[in-house]
């Protein structure tokens, strides 16, 4: 991995869904998430981070430095134990030993650094690792807001029939089910990359997030839906990735003012958008603040 990044970044991600459920809400029967006041669709940051993790796992094939911490069927304590083995630290087996580890600032720092060096998603997003086997807390340099659809979405459901039953003693020959979907929705997510949280040496809180990691993040944001296709999610695709790169690690302009330079709206003659071509994306590049560069990846 190369040196840690020295430039703050913000980014705007536009992606869409066609006849699919981008992020079901388990508290609402897995219906697509929605803002009840406006009708706009919502996708959580956790949903996008999962897709990024999945892409990195596929692309990097678990090579050294690019393991994934939040992983299906892998207990967190088992991941933490890897740091203890890697730093020749006895794994705590009782409360007294756990308290001693938590009070040992240098040991927690050593464990934390091992986790950052070996797990891409910890180095990127951070992690709260205060479990029975504690390696400490990491604040990640990359954060993503909830996505929000440009226009209100329609939450639809379709009845489906399965031509078999669950148990062989049942009299019926078919079973019914339901699929929840959005006919079409264009979503906007905004994110931040803090160079200070990546390379800050004070109190050893930097994660070591590097230029190579940053390039992999952009790659994942562009390609994450290509390896996440399913009948439930329909057709999803990244449409635009627009990046603001600052000349300094602290930044050269407020992020919200940069985000305001990207506007997305349905074309005047479109009443019900059903494709990305029904929208106009306007990028204001005039009089950019000194020290800010605008980069279009898509």
FENPE-V403450 format. One record per pair of residues at least 24 apart in sequence whose ideal C-beta (glycine too) atoms are under 6 Angstrom apart, sorted by sequence separation. I is the first residue (numbers start at 1). GAP is how many residues later the second one is. D is the distance in Angstrom with one decimal. If there is no record, write none. Layout:
BEGIN
i = {I	I}
gap = {GAP	GAP}
d = {D	D}
END
This chain:
BEGIN
i = {23	111	112	156	87	83	86	108	153	154	83	83	102	153	149	150	253	239	252	149	252	253	147	252	147	247	144	145	246	144	244	245	143	69	244	245	67	142	67	69	81	83	141	243	68	69	80	141	196	66	77	195	242	76	77	80	77	141	241	141	241	139	240	1	56	53	141	190	49	218	123	123	124	123	184	116	116	186	109	48	45	45	44	42	43	40	41	40	40	41	39	150	32	31	41	43	31	30	32	21	21	20	19	56	17	55	18	17	52	55	58	16	15	52	51	14	13	51	12	11	10	9	8	7	6	5	5	4	4	4	4	5	2	13	1	2	5	2	1	21	20	20	19	18	17	18	17	15	16	15	14	14	13	12	11	9	10	9	7	8	7	8	6	8	10	10	12	16}
gap = {24	24	24	25	27	28	28	28	29	29	31	32	32	32	36	36	36	37	37	38	39	39	40	40	42	44	45	45	46	47	48	48	49	50	50	50	51	51	52	52	52	52	52	52	53	53	53	53	53	54	54	54	54	55	55	55	56	56	56	57	57	58	58	64	64	68	68	69	76	79	84	85	85	86	90	91	92	93	95	96	99	101	102	104	104	108	108	109	112	112	113	114	123	124	144	144	149	150	150	159	160	161	162	164	165	165	166	168	168	169	169	170	172	172	173	174	176	177	178	180	182	184	187	188	189	190	193	194	195	204	206	206	208	208	209	209	209	210	211	211	213	214	215	216	217	217	219	223	223	224	225	226	228	230	232	234	234	236	238	238	239	241	243	243	245	248	250	260}
d = {4.5	3.9	4.2	5.6	5.5	4.7	5.1	4.4	4.9	5.7	4.4	5.2	5.8	4.6	4.6	4.8	3.8	5.2	5.6	5.2	3.3	5.3	4.3	5.2	4.0	3.7	5.9	4.8	5.8	4.3	5.7	4.5	5.0	4.3	5.9	6.0	5.4	5.3	5.0	5.1	5.7	5.0	5.9	4.3	5.6	5.0	4.0	4.4	5.3	4.7	5.5	3.7	5.6	5.7	5.7	5.2	4.6	3.8	4.0	4.2	4.9	5.9	5.2	6.0	5.4	5.3	4.9	5.5	5.9	5.8	4.6	5.9	5.9	5.2	4.7	4.7	5.4	5.9	5.4	5.6	4.4	6.0	5.8	5.7	3.9	5.4	3.7	4.9	5.6	4.0	3.4	5.1	5.3	5.3	4.9	5.8	5.0	5.9	5.1	5.1	5.4	5.5	5.4	5.8	5.6	4.3	5.3	5.2	4.5	4.5	5.7	4.6	5.6	5.8	4.1	5.6	4.4	5.4	5.6	5.0	5.5	3.9	5.1	5.6	5.6	4.9	5.2	4.9	3.5	5.8	5.6	5.6	4.9	5.8	4.5	4.7	5.6	5.1	5.1	5.5	4.4	2.0	4.3	5.5	5.7	4.3	4.9	4.8	5.9	5.9	4.6	4.0	5.6	4.6	4.7	5.9	4.6	5.5	5.5	4.2	5.4	6.0	5.5	4.1	4.7	5.6	4.8	5.6}
END
